[in-house]
Amino acid sequence: MRPATSTHSPRLPVLRLALRHRALLKRSPPASVCAYGDGVAFPSRALFVDVGVTVAVGAAITVAISVATEQGSRPADAGAYLFGAAMALVLLGRRRRPLTVLLVSSVLLFGYYSANYPGFAPSWALAVPIYSAALAGRLAWAIGLPAFYFVIGYLVVGVREHNAPFATFAGFLPHVALCAVTILLAEVVRSRRALAEETQERFRQAEQDREREAARRVAEERVRIARELHDTVAHSMATITVQAGSALHVLQDRPDDVRTALTAIRDTSRGALQELRATLGVLRDGAESESYGNAGLDRLPALVDAVRAAGVPVTLQVTGRVVPLEPPADHTAYRILQESLTNVLRHGGTDVRARIRMTYDPTGLAIEVTDDGAGGSVPRAEKGGHGLGGMRERAESVGGTLAAGPRPGGGFVVSARLPGGAR
């Protein structure tokens, strides 16, 4: 051990975008970053770099051995150059086993010194293993092993050559500085790689969040379309069924009433077809989702007239100063009234009467639809369909609430509260 004294919105376009994005993800596999020293296979370019580093270090060690001179040492022979070649060849495994390479290099260097060959600075053989070990996070080993050689070498050279302490330290200083710079460089590279991996992980998480958000919007869009179709078809079919039954009932005795019933069937069917075309047009053309949600309280008189024409008396009571609602709340209010009256037609039985009470106040709109039919004896949510659940979802989607259930005195009641705000 005798060192010489010489010298790295919720909207339908979202559905299409999500489908295109998923197709792209299937066609292009995600990139991966290999952590340093994790034992995975490396591309051929890294192998070429390692071979080049091995050759350069081997040449530097060979030159250092050939020019090294030291009193009392044996001449450099084939064994000395074999030690040098071994110190260089072990560098080929520095990526997979960086700490092992550092330890093996240190043992070979110790064996070279122990064989009494002319000493040369340990930094020539240990610089690259130190860099690899520090880059792999083995900082204590990367600092401890060269420090051990420098301390022992300083003591041996100082005792053997009887130099002044500062003169001996000056001879070691360039090599100590080289090892220190090597360790600092490795730390900088390791920090940048860690930052790059963290950034990539954040991008991956953001990508997953975008996919989940797209899937959530697609699901919301699907539920919204289902509600629109349900409200349109259920109300229209219920009205048509009641009118057709009335027409058959009075066909012989009151032919004028048949004309009224058939006219109501025609008008209801026409309106239903128009709404279905609008909804299906959104699916076909990818238009804005609000385009099929344009039914609002301005259509309430026509809705009430249609239910009355089906034979159900309806009383409409509006209190408070009427303030137009925001389009989503306005559409929700209409759909709640439509579904409530549809349930009256379907479940209320004969001689049923319905009453609508709408109360406007500064905080919003309160809706109450009651009937005195026989349908309140069994909760309507248990009779099949998703009308009550759909109404509750609609109300909650705009920040409102909805409750429904049988009345104590018979019949059924639907109560909803929707937030206000002028259009």
Secondary structure, DSSP 8 states (H G I E B T S, - for coil): ----S------HHHHHHHHHHHHHHHHS-------TTS-----HHHHHHHHHHHHHHHHHHHHHHHH---TT-----HHHHHHHHHHHHGGGGTTT-HHHHHHHHHHHHHHHHHTT-----THHHHHHHHHHHHHTT-HHHHHHHHHHHHHHHHHHHHHHH---HHHHHHHHHHHHHHHHHHHHHHHHHHHHHHHHHHHHHHHHHHHHHHHHHHHHHHHHHHHHHHHHHHHHHHHHHHHHHHHHHHHHHTTTT-HHHHHHHHHHHHHHHHHHHHHHHHHHHHHHH---GGGG----GGGHHHHHHHHHHTT--EEEEEES------HHHHHHHHHHHHHHHHHHHHHS-TT--EEEEEEEETTEEEEEEEE-SGGGGS-GGGGSSSHHHHHHHHHHHTT-EEEEEE-TTSSEEEEEEEE----
